[in-house]
Structures are given as C-alpha cells and as structure tokens.
Amino acid sequence: MRKFFLLLSAFIAVSVYSQTLMSGPDGKLAVTFQITEGHPMYSVAYDDVQMLDISPLGLLADCGDFTKDMTMVKSEVNHLEGDYTLDRCKTASVHFDQNEYKHTLKNAHNQEITITFRISNNDIAFRYELPVWDDERNGKKRSVRVMREATGFDFPHSTTTFLCPQSDAMIGWKSTKPSYEEEYLFDEPMSTRSKYGHGYTFPCLFHINSSADSRREGWVMVSETDVDSRYCGSRLSDMKGDGLYTLEFPMPEENNGNGTIEPAMSLPNATPWRTITVGTSLKPIVETTVAWDNVEPRYTTANKYIFGKGTWSWIVWQDGSINYSDQQEYIRLAKAMNFRYVLIDNWWDSNIGREKMESLVEYAHQEGIDVFLWYSSSGWWNDIEQGPINIMGNPIKRKEYMRWMQKIGVKGIKVDFFGGDKQETMRLYEQILSDADDHGLMVIFHGCTIPRGWERMYPNYVGSEAVLASENLIFDQHFCDVEAQNTALHPFLRNTIGCMEWGGCFMNRHLKKGNKGGNTRRTTDCHELATTILFQNPIQNFALAPENIGVNTIESTDYNAEGVAAPTLCMDFLREVPTTWDETRFIEGYPGRYIVMARRHGDTWYIAGNNALDYPLTISIPLDEFTSGNTVTLFCDNAKTREAEKKEISLKGKPLRVTIAKQGGFVIITKAK
C-alpha cells in the first residue's frame, strides 16, 4: 500500500504542477503543496481536521526572489526509515519513518530552489535547499545572503494559542535580553498582540477547535531544528491578517547591534528545518522526536560524558555563597546525596580565584564529586560584570581557560548571558561546544536561546535554560504563586523540543539561606519531587541546600524549630531518581492546568503529575501498560496536611485513583512490564 501511495504521489507531482498531495506513512497526516499564481504554498490536515490553512513558502535572497513567479521543474518522492540513539533526551532509541518530497522550482530568471518536506505520522519538517546558481557578472554564485523568508503558518479562525513573547533587545538586567525568559500566555485568542510587538519565541503551541464537537479538535506545535553557525535562529511574528504568522529573523538591536540579521551561507547549502507537530490529542506533542529526526552529529568525540545530579549553591544561597567554605559545604551536600556534581556559579574568579579553585577541585575529587564552573559569555553584547567575563567570547582566552580546566579535572562549564539569535551568536554557541569537546568539557547554556537539535548534533551539549526558570522564584513572589502553572506547561512546550535546565526542586519552604525570610514556596514537596520527572535534563542541578539535611532523622515533614531539614522520604527519593530516560509517554493533562506523564529508566517507570488548578484533582491512572506486578510505590500529598507521604499500593487489577492537591503533585514508581 505504501509503495502504491508513493508511486501515485510521484505521478501526481510530475503531472499536475499546480498541486501535490503529500502524506505521512499511515495516511492521517495530509499536506498539500501548490503553486498559486506563482507563489509556493502549503496546507496541513490531520485525521480530517484542518490544522493549517493555505500558508506561504519561499525566500528572498540577495541574488534572487523565490517567493513569486515560481514554476515547478520536477518533484521526487522517497521513503526514509531508520534508527538512531540519544543518551540525554526524552527517549534513548528512536525509529523514524518518513515520506520525503523534494519539489524543485525555478523563478523568472531560471534560478532553481528545492523545497524538501519530510512527513512522518505526526510531524512535518521542511527546508529550502539552495544550489550553486549562475551569476551574470561573476559566473557561478557560490555564496548567498538570505534577506527574509516568506515561510508562514496560517491557522483556522477558532485557534487559541500558548505563546511566549519575544522581548525588546538590550533591555532587562544588565541589557541581557532577549533570553527566552518571558511569561507564556495560556489559551489566548490569536488576536492578542505580543507584549513587546516582536512576535513569539519557539516553540509555539496552538489549539485548533474545528467545530462545537470537541472530538474534532487539534493541536499544532511549531518550532525549528538543525540551526548552527550557518544560519540564525528564528521566531514567529505577531498574527498578520486572519490567522497568519510568519517566520521572523532576529532584531537588528540584538547582540548590541553587532552582526547582520540576515544569515549568509556558502553554496550549495540548506536552511534549518521548520517543524510542525500535529495531533488530535497532546500525546504527539509531548512525545515528538522531530527536533532530532532530521539532524546529524556535527562531530564525533573521543570523550565519555557522564550525566547525573548536582548541587548548586547560588539558587538558594545566592552570590554570597560563592566562597571557598560554602562551596566545600555544597560539595559535602553532594556527597551526602550521592550526587555526582557541584556547580560553582558566578564570581568564583574573584571570590575564590584560579589558584584556590585548583585546591577546591582537588577537595571535591577527594569527596568523589566533579565540578562545573560558571562563565559569562559576555564580551560586547551586554553589561554583565559577574566574572569570569570576556573569556568564552574570546577564542584565545577560551582555549587557555579550557586547557586549564582540563588539567585540573573540571568536567563541565555553564555559560550564561548570550546576546540573541543572530548568526554571529549561533556561531559562538557552536565554537564554545567544539572547543569544549576538545578539552573533555560538557556545556550547559543559560540566559540563552533554545536548543535546536543540539542533543544529537553536539556530543558534549547538556542542556539550555531558555525558559522563565526556577531562579525567578527567588526574585519575585509572583513566580512562586504561579510555579504550578509553569510546571504544568513546559512538558507540553519548552521541554518537548530539547533539554531544559530548570534548576528547581526546592525543599526549602522559604527561599533563602537557612529557610527563613525570602519568598514563600506555594507548592507541596511532592510537587517538587514530580518536577524531577516532568522536567528533563541529563544533568539536574537541584535547588537543595545544606539545611535540607541539617536534621535528617525526623520522620515528620514539618521543619524543625530552626527551620531546617526536609522530609527524609523526599531526600531519599532525590538520591535515587535518575536524570536520563529510555522512554517517555504522555498520559493526560492540559497545558497550564495539570500534567500526568511517564518516563522509563532501565526497568523502572516513574509516573509523575502535578495540579495547577485551584482545587484538588482526582484522576484515574491505568497502569496495566507500565507495571509488571500488582504493587506500586506512591509518593503523594496528605489530603489534610499536604505533607509528603510514601505508600505501597496494591492495584487489584484496577486503575489507580490519585487525588492531587492544589499546587501538589505525585510520583508512582513501578518495575516495567
């Protein structure tokens, strides 16, 4: 049947140039490509639900216009199928199955361009492939500057949105924006304008309500992948006209005005993949692997990188903790928790210094702990003074410091405060990753852009923040008040497309050293435990503090008179929970309201959920597909006290009913079937 369909598609493609019908392997995802009055266009439907109306394609280059006066030259249809592995993302073994359609068009000057679609059962990836062109003045045209893309996404009228606005450039603390750290709006109409008027950062989620019949609803996530030094990062515009969003390049002011907003490439070459994930439920959105299906590793490595958990003093104890003795305390905390790493944050260069850092790293090694060191990316694109500065943006200094870190046994770096999405900044990300791998260093990015397939492209890439993360709970009580909403949002959005360095899981009730003063956490302890599964990053630097084990013999979840110590059952859970996963499955939920999902590590399933609603939520979880026995371990909130409890539950062949407290959570642990 598949062979017949591919042959039929090829016949249509070469016979009727005005329209080509394309489909995924199971036939439910249907994409129409057409040329209307010289303009390339496409539309998308899934299971008879219209997901995208007719939307524009094409690009304008410095040497040719490929948005109008286009005609079809040829089409080619292929079937792509294969397997690859990931050791740091939502699933370890991936099987991809795609139909590929390559449409070669020419413009009024006979310059050709190929638009390639790869369509799986729930995912679409498309890009523009640019050949070497003839140039009347210089012979062969072997370089190109892409001035803009016409690429658009036109949604049906009844669509609502879950979007994060792009901020102004060079605003915020020390002129460090944009950094993908704005607040999402939930279920907004498309007519809502973005906060700053610059559109929205990827990923973008859309809810299609095709009629009064909710069974015909749909979900669409738009993003991009395969972005490296040859292109810029992109975003979506504000809605233009009736449901149309278009692809936008960076703002001129980003990176302190340095670098062009238009990417330049050698020829032949291709743009990044624009990705669309669709479904009549949220399951394909949460489980998608489209960010990695269509990319290839940029380099191989001789290094073996080991993932795990870490302690991080800055998130609770803040800048004052970046000193020799406090870092020793956090190293001892890591050891007591059976963690692998400690992250030493900003100001270590002045508060500790390179010479004493060598001694501190040696002390950590004696305790069985490895070290990550923080750096600013900064050079001329912000006003950051937290050191070390002017290292990672300087190729000579960068290699000098990396050689030193390799010599003393540092295992990774966290690089912070980038300048935007221009090609110049994307080149810096890739340079840091490549140089770091030469010196056996893993890399975490912070104050940065989203990853775009980087888990597969770069073997030493660990994760990126690119979200309004847990540090904001320290800065403003508002973010404590809405923490549960964000926890119920990002499994559907930010964390679907790549590793997310959230840095949460607080056990302090009051977010300040000693668990006194500061902002007050509203969520339950079981909610915090659930985030270790709901949020995925191969190195999780948790927001624990030494006071959480100050008195670690109590069985009650009450803090003692000094405001220290956390529940023993919670701390024991954190000692054991993994940070890498072999499989991820969505169970149920709605963005910003609640989420229940499962991740498998080896032969164990961890099923986690949280509740952001204003009332307790009771759900029934079928466990037949997960458990090999009749008993599971449940971490949940006491219905009256909201304190954490651990129970052994007998299933008796029935689904497990769990009541999730307001701003609460749960975790189920069971041996895999």
C-alpha positions as CSV (number, residue, x, y, z in Angstrom):
1,M,0.0,0.0,0.0
2,R,2.8,2.4,0.9
3,K,4.6,1.7,-2.4
4,F,1.4,2.3,-4.3
5,F,0.9,5.6,-2.5
6,L,4.4,6.8,-3.2
7,L,4.1,5.9,-6.9
8,L,0.8,7.7,-7.0
9,S,2.2,10.8,-5.3
10,A,5.1,10.8,-7.7
11,F,2.7,10.6,-10.7
12,I,0.6,13.5,-9.3
13,A,3.8,15.5,-8.6
14,V,5.1,15.3,-12.2
15,S,1.7,15.5,-13.8
16,V,0.0,18.3,-12.0
17,Y,2.5,21.0,-11.1
18,S,-0.1,23.3,-9.5
19,Q,-0.8,20.9,-6.7
20,T,0.9,18.0,-5.0
21,L,-0.7,15.7,-2.4
22,M,1.7,14.5,0.3
23,S,1.1,12.3,3.3
24,G,2.8,10.5,6.3
25,P,3.2,6.8,6.3
26,D,-0.1,6.0,8.0
27,G,-2.1,8.4,5.7
28,K,-3.6,10.5,8.5
29,L,-1.3,13.5,8.1
30,A,-2.0,15.2,4.8
31,V,0.0,18.1,3.4
32,T,-0.9,19.8,0.1
33,F,1.8,21.7,-1.8
34,Q,0.7,24.0,-4.5
35,I,1.8,27.0,-6.6
36,T,-0.9,29.7,-6.7
37,E,-0.3,32.5,-9.2
38,G,3.4,31.8,-9.0
39,H,3.5,31.7,-5.2
40,P,4.5,28.4,-3.4
41,M,2.0,27.5,-0.7
42,Y,1.1,24.5,1.5
43,S,-1.7,23.4,3.9
44,V,-2.0,20.8,6.5
45,A,-4.8,18.5,7.7
46,Y,-4.7,15.6,10.2
47,D,-7.4,13.0,10.6
48,D,-9.8,15.3,8.7
49,V,-9.1,18.2,11.0
50,Q,-7.7,21.3,9.2
51,M,-4.6,22.2,11.1
52,L,-3.1,24.9,8.8
53,D,-4.9,26.8,6.0
54,I,-3.0,27.7,2.8
55,S,0.3,29.2,4.0
56,P,3.1,30.8,2.1
57,L,6.6,29.4,1.4
58,G,9.7,30.8,-0.2
59,L,12.6,33.1,0.5
60,L,14.2,36.2,-0.8
61,A,18.0,36.1,-1.4
62,D,20.4,38.8,-2.3
63,C,20.7,37.3,-5.8
64,G,17.1,36.1,-6.5
65,D,13.5,36.2,-5.4
66,F,12.0,32.8,-4.7
67,T,8.7,34.0,-3.3
68,K,6.9,34.8,-6.6
69,D,6.8,33.9,-10.3
70,M,7.7,30.4,-9.4
71,T,7.1,27.3,-11.6
72,M,7.6,23.6,-11.0
73,V,10.6,21.9,-12.5
74,K,10.3,18.4,-11.0
75,S,9.3,16.5,-7.9
76,E,10.9,13.5,-6.3
77,V,9.4,11.1,-3.7
78,N,11.4,8.9,-1.3
79,H,10.8,6.8,1.7
80,L,13.2,7.3,4.7
81,E,13.3,4.9,7.6
82,G,16.0,4.2,10.2
83,D,17.1,4.2,13.8
84,Y,19.3,6.3,16.0
85,T,20.1,6.6,19.7
86,L,20.1,9.5,22.1
87,D,21.7,9.3,25.5
88,R,20.4,12.6,27.0
89,C,16.9,13.3,26.0
90,K,13.3,12.0,26.3
91,T,13.9,8.7,24.7
92,A,17.0,6.6,24.1
93,S,16.2,4.7,20.9
94,V,14.3,6.3,18.1
95,H,12.9,4.8,15.0
96,F,11.9,7.3,12.3
97,D,9.6,6.6,9.3
98,Q,9.1,9.4,6.8
99,N,8.0,10.1,3.3
100,E,10.2,12.7,1.7
101,Y,9.0,15.0,-1.1
102,K,11.5,17.2,-2.9
103,H,10.0,19.9,-5.1
104,T,12.4,21.8,-7.4
105,L,11.1,25.2,-8.5
106,K,12.5,28.0,-10.6
107,N,11.9,31.7,-10.6
108,A,11.5,34.1,-13.5
109,H,15.3,34.1,-14.0
110,N,15.5,30.3,-14.2
111,Q,17.2,30.1,-10.8
112,E,16.2,26.9,-9.0
113,I,15.4,26.1,-5.4
114,T,14.2,22.9,-3.8
115,I,11.7,22.8,-1.0
116,T,12.0,19.5,0.8
117,F,9.3,18.1,3.0
118,R,9.8,15.1,5.4
119,I,6.5,13.8,6.7
120,S,6.0,11.2,9.4
121,N,2.8,10.2,11.1
122,N,2.5,13.3,13.2
123,D,5.5,15.5,12.2
124,I,6.4,17.7,9.3
125,A,9.9,19.1,8.7
126,F,10.6,21.3,5.7
127,R,13.5,23.4,4.4
128,Y,14.9,25.2,1.4
129,E,17.8,23.7,-0.4
130,L,19.9,26.2,-2.4
131,P,22.2,25.1,-5.3
132,V,25.1,26.9,-6.9
133,W,23.5,29.5,-9.3
134,D,24.7,31.1,-12.4
135,D,25.5,34.8,-12.0
136,E,25.6,37.1,-14.9
137,R,28.5,39.1,-13.5
138,N,30.6,36.6,-11.7
139,G,29.9,33.2,-13.3
140,K,28.9,30.8,-10.6
141,K,27.2,32.2,-7.5
142,R,28.8,30.3,-4.6
143,S,27.5,32.3,-1.6
144,V,24.2,33.7,-0.6
145,R,22.6,36.1,1.8
146,V,19.1,35.2,2.8
147,M,17.2,38.5,3.2
148,R,14.0,37.1,4.5
149,E,11.8,34.0,4.4
150,A,8.1,34.1,3.3
151,T,7.5,31.0,5.4
152,G,4.2,31.2,7.1
153,F,1.7,29.3,9.3
154,D,-1.9,30.2,8.7
155,F,-4.3,28.9,11.4
156,P,-8.0,28.4,11.3
157,H,-10.3,31.0,12.9
158,S,-11.1,29.2,16.1
159,T,-7.5,28.6,17.2
160,T,-6.2,29.6,20.6
161,T,-2.5,30.0,21.5
162,F,0.1,29.2,24.1
163,L,2.9,31.6,23.3
164,C,5.9,33.3,24.8
165,P,6.5,36.8,23.6
166,Q,9.9,37.9,22.3
167,S,11.2,40.8,24.3
168,D,12.8,44.0,23.2
169,A,16.6,43.7,22.7
170,M,19.1,45.1,25.1
171,I,16.7,45.6,27.9
172,G,16.3,43.9,31.3
173,W,19.0,43.2,33.8
174,K,22.4,44.4,32.5
175,S,20.9,44.6,29.0
176,T,20.8,40.8,28.7
177,K,17.5,40.3,26.8
178,P,16.2,38.6,24.8
179,S,16.8,35.4,26.6
180,Y,13.6,33.4,26.2
181,E,12.5,34.2,29.7
182,E,9.2,35.9,29.2
183,E,5.9,34.6,30.7
184,Y,3.7,32.5,28.5
185,L,0.0,33.4,28.0
186,F,-2.4,30.4,28.0
187,D,-5.3,29.8,25.6
188,E,-5.2,33.3,24.2
189,P,-7.1,34.2,21.0
190,M,-4.9,34.8,18.0
191,S,-5.9,38.5,18.0
192,T,-3.9,39.1,21.2
193,R,-0.8,41.1,20.4
194,S,2.5,40.1,21.8
195,K,3.7,42.1,24.8
196,Y,6.6,43.8,23.0
197,G,5.3,43.7,19.5
198,H,8.1,41.4,18.2
199,G,6.2,38.1,18.0
200,Y,6.9,34.9,19.8
201,T,9.8,32.6,20.6
202,F,9.8,29.0,19.7
203,P,8.3,26.5,20.5
204,C,4.7,27.8,19.8
205,L,1.6,25.7,20.6
206,F,-1.8,26.2,19.0
207,H,-5.1,24.6,19.9
208,I,-7.5,24.1,17.0
209,N,-11.2,24.0,17.7
210,S,-12.6,23.0,14.4
211,S,-16.3,22.9,15.5
212,A,-18.5,22.6,18.5
213,D,-17.6,18.9,18.5
214,S,-14.6,18.7,20.8
215,R,-13.7,15.3,19.3
216,R,-12.6,17.2,16.2
217,E,-10.1,19.4,18.0
218,G,-6.4,19.5,17.1
219,W,-3.1,20.6,18.4
220,V,-0.2,22.1,16.5
221,M,3.4,22.9,17.7
222,V,5.7,25.0,15.5
223,S,9.4,25.2,16.0
224,E,12.7,24.7,14.2
225,T,15.8,22.5,14.3
226,D,19.2,22.0,12.8
227,V,20.3,25.5,13.5
228,D,24.1,26.0,13.7
229,S,26.7,28.5,12.7
230,R,25.4,28.7,9.1
231,Y,22.1,30.4,9.9
232,C,20.3,32.5,12.5
233,G,17.7,31.5,15.0
234,S,14.1,32.5,14.1
235,R,10.8,33.1,15.7
236,L,7.1,33.7,14.8
237,S,5.7,37.2,14.1
238,D,2.6,38.6,15.6
239,M,-0.5,37.4,13.7
240,K,-0.8,39.1,10.3
241,G,-4.2,39.3,8.9
242,D,-6.5,36.4,9.5
243,G,-4.6,33.7,11.4
244,L,-1.2,34.0,9.6
245,Y,2.1,34.0,11.5
246,T,5.3,34.3,9.5
247,L,8.9,33.4,10.2
248,E,11.0,36.4,11.5
249,F,14.8,36.8,11.7
250,P,16.5,38.4,14.7
251,M,16.0,42.1,15.5
252,P,18.9,44.5,14.5
253,E,19.4,45.6,18.1
254,E,20.3,42.1,19.3
255,N,23.9,41.3,20.2
256,N,24.3,45.1,20.9
257,G,23.7,45.7,17.3
258,N,26.7,43.6,16.1
259,G,26.2,41.2,13.3
260,T,23.6,41.1,10.5
261,I,20.1,39.9,10.9
262,E,20.2,38.1,7.6
263,P,22.2,34.8,7.5
264,A,24.9,34.2,4.9
265,M,25.9,30.7,3.6
266,S,28.2,29.1,1.1
267,L,26.5,27.2,-1.7
268,P,25.2,24.6,-2.1
269,N,23.5,24.6,1.3
270,A,20.2,24.4,3.1
271,T,18.3,26.4,5.6
272,P,17.3,24.8,9.0
273,W,14.3,22.6,9.2
274,R,11.0,24.3,10.1
275,T,9.0,21.8,12.2
276,I,5.3,21.2,12.7
277,T,3.9,18.6,15.1
278,V,0.2,17.8,14.9
279,G,-2.4,15.6,16.6
280,T,-6.0,15.4,17.7
281,S,-4.6,14.9,21.3
282,L,-1.5,16.3,23.1
283,K,0.3,12.9,23.0
284,P,2.2,13.5,19.8
285,I,3.2,17.0,21.0
286,V,4.7,15.7,24.3
287,E,6.4,12.6,22.7
288,T,7.7,14.1,19.4
289,T,11.3,13.5,18.4
290,V,11.1,15.8,15.3
291,A,13.9,18.0,16.7
292,W,16.4,15.1,16.3
293,D,15.0,13.0,13.5
294,N,16.3,15.3,10.7
295,V,19.7,16.3,12.1
296,E,23.2,14.7,12.1
297,P,26.1,14.9,14.5
298,R,28.5,17.8,13.8
299,Y,31.5,16.0,15.2
300,T,32.4,12.8,16.9
301,T,34.1,12.7,20.3
302,A,36.7,10.7,22.0
303,N,35.3,11.6,25.4
304,K,32.9,9.7,27.5
305,Y,30.4,12.1,29.2
306,I,28.6,11.0,32.3
307,F,25.3,12.6,33.3
308,G,23.8,12.9,36.8
309,K,22.6,15.2,39.6
310,G,24.4,18.1,41.1
311,T,24.2,20.7,43.9
312,W,24.2,24.4,43.2
313,S,24.6,27.0,46.0
314,W,23.6,30.1,44.1
315,I,20.0,29.1,43.5
316,V,19.2,29.5,47.3
317,W,22.2,31.0,49.0
318,Q,22.9,33.4,46.1
319,D,26.1,35.4,45.3
320,G,27.3,35.4,48.9
321,S,27.8,31.6,48.8
322,I,30.5,31.8,46.1
323,N,33.3,31.4,48.5
324,Y,35.7,28.6,49.4
325,S,34.0,27.4,52.6
326,D,30.4,27.5,51.3
327,Q,31.4,25.6,48.2
328,Q,33.0,22.9,50.4
329,E,29.7,22.6,52.2
330,Y,27.9,22.1,48.9
331,I,30.4,19.5,47.9
332,R,29.7,17.7,51.1
333,L,26.0,18.0,50.4
334,A,26.5,16.5,47.0
335,K,28.4,13.6,48.6
336,A,25.7,13.1,51.3
337,M,23.0,13.0,48.5
338,N,25.0,10.5,46.3
339,F,25.1,13.2,43.6
340,R,27.9,13.4,41.0
341,Y,28.4,17.1,40.6
342,V,28.7,20.6,42.1
343,L,28.1,23.7,40.1
344,I,30.1,26.7,41.2
345,D,28.4,29.9,39.9
346,N,29.4,33.5,39.1
347,W,32.2,35.5,40.9
348,W,34.4,32.4,41.6
349,D,37.2,34.1,39.7
350,S,37.4,37.0,42.2
351,N,36.0,35.3,45.3
352,I,38.0,32.1,45.1
353,G,40.5,32.7,42.3
354,R,42.2,30.2,39.9
355,E,44.8,29.1,42.4
356,K,42.4,28.3,45.2
357,M,40.0,26.8,42.7
358,E,42.6,24.2,41.9
359,S,42.6,23.3,45.6
360,L,38.8,23.3,45.7
361,V,38.5,21.0,42.7
362,E,41.0,18.7,44.3
363,Y,39.0,18.7,47.5
364,A,35.8,17.8,45.5
365,H,37.6,14.9,43.9
366,Q,38.7,13.6,47.3
367,E,35.0,13.6,48.2
368,G,34.1,11.8,45.0
369,I,32.4,14.9,43.4
370,D,33.2,16.5,40.0
371,V,32.9,20.2,39.2
372,F,31.1,22.5,36.7
373,L,32.3,26.1,36.6
374,W,30.2,29.2,35.5
375,Y,31.3,31.7,32.9
376,S,29.7,34.7,31.3
377,S,29.6,34.6,27.5
378,S,29.8,38.3,27.6
379,G,32.0,40.5,25.5
380,W,30.5,43.5,23.9
381,W,26.8,42.4,23.8
382,N,25.7,43.2,27.4
383,D,26.8,45.0,30.6
384,I,27.4,41.9,32.8
385,E,30.1,42.4,35.4
386,Q,29.8,39.0,37.1
387,G,33.0,37.1,36.4
388,P,34.6,35.4,34.7
389,I,33.8,37.7,31.8
390,N,35.4,38.2,28.4
391,I,36.6,34.6,28.3
392,M,34.1,32.5,26.3
393,G,33.7,35.1,23.6
394,N,37.4,35.3,23.1
395,P,38.8,32.3,21.2
396,I,42.3,32.7,22.6
397,K,41.3,33.2,26.2
398,R,38.6,30.5,25.8
399,K,41.1,27.8,24.9
400,E,43.5,28.9,27.6
401,Y,40.9,28.5,30.3
402,M,39.7,25.2,28.8
403,R,43.2,23.8,28.9
404,W,43.5,24.9,32.5
405,M,40.1,23.3,33.4
406,Q,41.1,20.1,31.6
407,K,44.4,20.0,33.5
408,I,42.7,20.3,37.0
409,G,39.9,17.9,36.2
410,V,36.9,20.2,35.7
411,K,34.1,18.3,33.9
412,G,31.9,21.0,32.5
413,I,31.0,24.6,32.1
414,K,27.8,26.7,32.4
415,V,27.9,29.7,30.0
416,D,25.5,32.5,30.7
417,F,24.1,35.7,29.2
418,F,24.1,35.4,25.5
419,G,23.1,38.2,23.1
420,G,20.3,37.0,20.9
421,D,19.6,34.8,17.9
422,K,21.8,36.3,15.1
423,Q,24.0,34.0,13.1
424,E,27.0,35.5,14.9
425,T,25.6,34.3,18.2
426,M,24.8,30.8,16.8
427,R,28.4,30.6,15.7
428,L,29.5,31.4,19.2
429,Y,27.4,28.6,20.6
430,E,29.0,26.1,18.2
431,Q,32.5,27.4,18.8
432,I,32.1,27.0,22.6
433,L,30.8,23.5,22.2
434,S,33.5,22.4,19.7
435,D,36.4,23.8,21.8
436,A,34.9,22.4,25.0
437,D,34.8,18.9,23.5
438,D,38.4,19.2,22.5
439,H,39.1,19.6,26.3
440,G,36.6,17.0,27.6
441,L,34.1,19.5,28.9
442,M,30.3,19.3,28.9
443,V,28.4,22.5,28.3
444,I,25.2,24.0,29.8
445,F,23.9,27.2,28.4
446,H,22.0,29.7,30.5
447,G,20.4,33.1,29.6
448,C,20.3,31.8,26.1
449,T,18.3,30.6,23.1
450,I,16.5,27.2,22.8
451,P,18.4,24.1,21.6
452,R,17.6,23.2,18.1
453,G,18.5,19.6,17.7
454,W,21.7,20.1,19.6
455,E,21.4,17.0,21.8
456,R,22.2,14.9,18.6
457,M,24.4,17.5,16.9
458,Y,26.9,18.0,19.7
459,P,28.1,15.1,21.9
460,N,29.0,17.4,24.8
461,Y,25.9,19.5,24.8
462,V,24.0,19.1,28.1
463,G,21.1,21.5,28.1
464,S,19.9,25.1,28.0
465,E,17.7,27.3,30.2
466,A,15.8,29.3,27.6
467,V,12.8,29.5,29.9
468,L,11.5,31.5,32.8
469,A,13.2,29.1,35.2
470,S,13.3,28.4,38.9
471,E,15.7,31.3,39.7
472,N,12.8,33.7,39.3
473,L,11.1,32.1,42.3
474,I,13.9,33.7,44.3
475,F,13.4,37.1,42.7
476,D,9.7,37.7,42.9
477,Q,6.8,36.1,45.0
478,H,4.7,36.2,41.9
479,F,6.7,33.4,40.3
480,C,6.2,31.3,43.5
481,D,2.5,31.9,43.2
482,V,2.4,30.6,39.6
483,E,5.0,27.9,39.8
484,A,2.5,25.1,39.5
485,Q,1.1,26.6,36.3
486,N,4.6,26.6,34.7
487,T,5.3,23.1,35.9
488,A,2.1,22.0,34.1
489,L,3.0,24.0,31.0
490,H,6.6,23.1,30.0
491,P,6.1,19.4,29.5
492,F,3.9,20.5,26.6
493,L,6.1,23.3,25.3
494,R,9.7,24.2,26.1
495,N,10.8,20.7,27.3
496,T,9.2,18.9,24.3
497,I,11.8,20.3,21.9
498,G,15.0,19.9,23.9
499,C,16.7,19.6,27.3
500,M,15.7,22.2,29.8
501,E,18.0,23.4,32.5
502,W,15.3,24.4,35.0
503,G,17.4,24.0,38.2
504,G,14.4,23.5,40.5
505,C,13.2,21.0,43.1
506,F,13.3,23.2,46.2
507,M,13.0,21.7,49.6
508,N,13.2,25.0,51.4
509,R,9.7,26.4,52.1
510,H,11.3,29.9,52.4
511,L,13.7,30.6,49.5
512,K,16.6,31.9,51.4
513,K,19.6,30.6,53.3
514,G,18.5,28.9,56.5
515,N,14.9,28.5,55.2
516,K,14.0,31.9,56.8
517,G,12.8,35.0,55.0
518,G,12.7,35.4,51.3
519,N,9.8,34.4,49.0
520,T,7.5,31.6,50.1
521,R,7.1,28.4,48.0
522,R,3.4,27.6,47.4
523,T,3.8,24.1,46.0
524,T,3.9,20.9,48.1
525,D,7.0,18.8,48.5
526,C,5.6,16.1,46.3
527,H,5.0,18.7,43.6
528,E,8.8,19.4,43.7
529,L,9.6,15.7,43.5
530,A,7.4,15.4,40.4
531,T,9.4,18.2,38.6
532,T,12.4,15.9,38.6
533,I,10.5,13.7,36.2
534,L,8.2,16.1,34.4
535,F,11.3,18.3,33.5
536,Q,14.1,16.6,31.7
537,N,17.8,17.5,31.5
538,P,20.6,15.0,31.7
539,I,22.4,17.0,34.4
540,Q,20.0,18.2,37.0
541,N,21.4,20.8,39.4
542,F,18.7,20.7,42.1
543,A,17.8,23.7,44.3
544,L,18.7,21.9,47.5
545,A,20.6,23.5,50.4
546,P,22.7,22.0,53.3
547,E,19.9,22.9,55.7
548,N,17.7,20.3,53.9
549,I,19.7,17.6,55.7
550,G,20.6,19.6,58.8
551,V,18.4,17.3,60.9
552,N,17.9,14.3,58.7
553,T,16.4,11.9,61.3
554,I,12.9,13.3,61.5
555,E,10.1,11.3,60.0
556,S,7.6,14.2,60.0
557,T,7.6,16.6,57.1
558,D,7.5,19.5,59.5
559,Y,10.5,21.7,59.6
560,N,12.2,21.9,63.0
561,A,12.4,24.9,65.2
562,E,15.4,26.2,63.4
563,G,13.6,26.0,60.0
564,V,16.0,23.3,58.7
565,A,15.7,19.8,57.3
566,A,13.4,18.3,54.7
567,P,11.4,15.1,54.8
568,T,13.6,12.0,54.9
569,L,11.4,10.3,52.3
570,C,11.9,13.2,49.9
571,M,15.6,13.4,50.3
572,D,15.9,9.6,49.8
573,F,13.8,9.9,46.7
574,L,16.2,12.6,45.3
575,R,19.1,10.3,46.0
576,E,17.7,7.7,43.7
577,V,15.8,9.5,40.9
578,P,17.6,9.3,37.5
579,T,18.3,12.1,35.1
580,T,18.3,10.2,31.8
581,W,15.4,8.4,30.3
582,D,14.8,5.5,27.8
583,E,11.2,6.3,27.0
584,T,8.6,9.0,27.6
585,R,4.8,8.6,27.4
586,F,2.1,11.2,27.8
587,I,-0.9,10.0,29.9
588,E,-3.2,13.1,30.3
589,G,-3.3,16.8,31.0
590,Y,-3.8,20.2,29.6
591,P,-1.2,23.0,29.3
592,G,-1.1,25.2,32.4
593,R,-3.7,23.1,34.3
594,Y,-2.3,19.7,35.0
595,I,0.0,17.0,33.6
596,V,0.5,13.3,34.1
597,M,3.3,11.6,32.2
598,A,5.6,8.6,32.5
599,R,9.3,8.2,31.9
600,R,11.2,4.9,31.9
601,H,14.8,4.5,33.1
602,G,16.0,0.9,32.6
603,D,13.4,-1.5,34.0
604,T,11.7,1.2,36.1
605,W,8.8,3.5,35.3
606,Y,8.4,6.9,37.0
607,I,4.9,8.3,36.6
608,A,4.6,11.9,37.7
609,G,1.9,14.5,37.8
610,N,1.1,17.9,39.1
611,N,-2.0,20.1,39.6
612,A,-2.1,23.8,38.9
613,L,-5.9,24.1,39.4
614,D,-7.4,26.0,42.4
615,Y,-8.9,22.7,43.8
616,P,-7.8,19.1,44.3
617,L,-7.9,17.0,41.2
618,T,-8.8,13.3,41.3
619,I,-7.7,11.2,38.3
620,S,-7.7,7.5,37.5
621,I,-4.4,6.2,36.0
622,P,-4.4,2.9,34.2
623,L,-1.1,1.1,35.0
624,D,-1.5,-2.1,33.0
625,E,0.9,-1.0,30.3
626,F,3.5,0.1,32.8
627,T,3.7,-2.3,35.7
628,S,4.9,-5.9,35.9
629,G,3.3,-6.5,39.3
630,N,0.3,-5.7,41.4
631,T,2.0,-3.3,43.8
632,V,3.4,0.2,43.1
633,T,5.2,2.8,45.3
634,L,3.3,6.1,45.5
635,F,4.6,9.5,46.8
636,C,1.7,11.8,47.4
637,D,0.3,14.7,49.5
638,N,-1.7,14.0,52.6
639,A,-5.2,15.2,51.9
640,K,-5.5,17.2,55.1
641,T,-1.9,18.3,56.0
642,R,-0.4,18.5,52.4
643,E,2.6,16.7,53.9
644,A,4.5,14.2,51.7
645,E,3.6,10.5,52.2
646,K,5.1,7.3,50.8
647,K,2.8,4.3,50.3
648,E,2.8,0.9,48.9
649,I,-0.4,0.5,46.9
650,S,-2.0,-2.8,45.8
651,L,-3.7,-2.3,42.4
652,K,-6.1,-5.2,42.5
653,G,-6.3,-5.1,38.7
654,K,-7.8,-1.7,38.6
655,P,-6.6,1.8,37.6
656,L,-5.0,3.8,40.4
657,R,-7.1,6.7,41.7
658,V,-4.9,9.6,42.8
659,T,-6.1,12.9,44.3
660,I,-3.6,15.7,43.5
661,A,-3.7,18.6,46.0
662,K,-3.9,22.2,44.8
663,Q,-0.4,23.1,43.7
664,G,0.5,19.5,44.6
665,G,2.0,16.5,42.8
666,F,2.7,12.8,43.0
667,V,5.1,10.2,41.7
668,I,4.5,6.5,41.1
669,I,7.4,4.1,40.8
670,T,7.0,0.6,39.4
671,K,9.0,-2.1,37.7
672,A,8.4,-2.1,34.0
673,K,6.3,-4.7,32.4
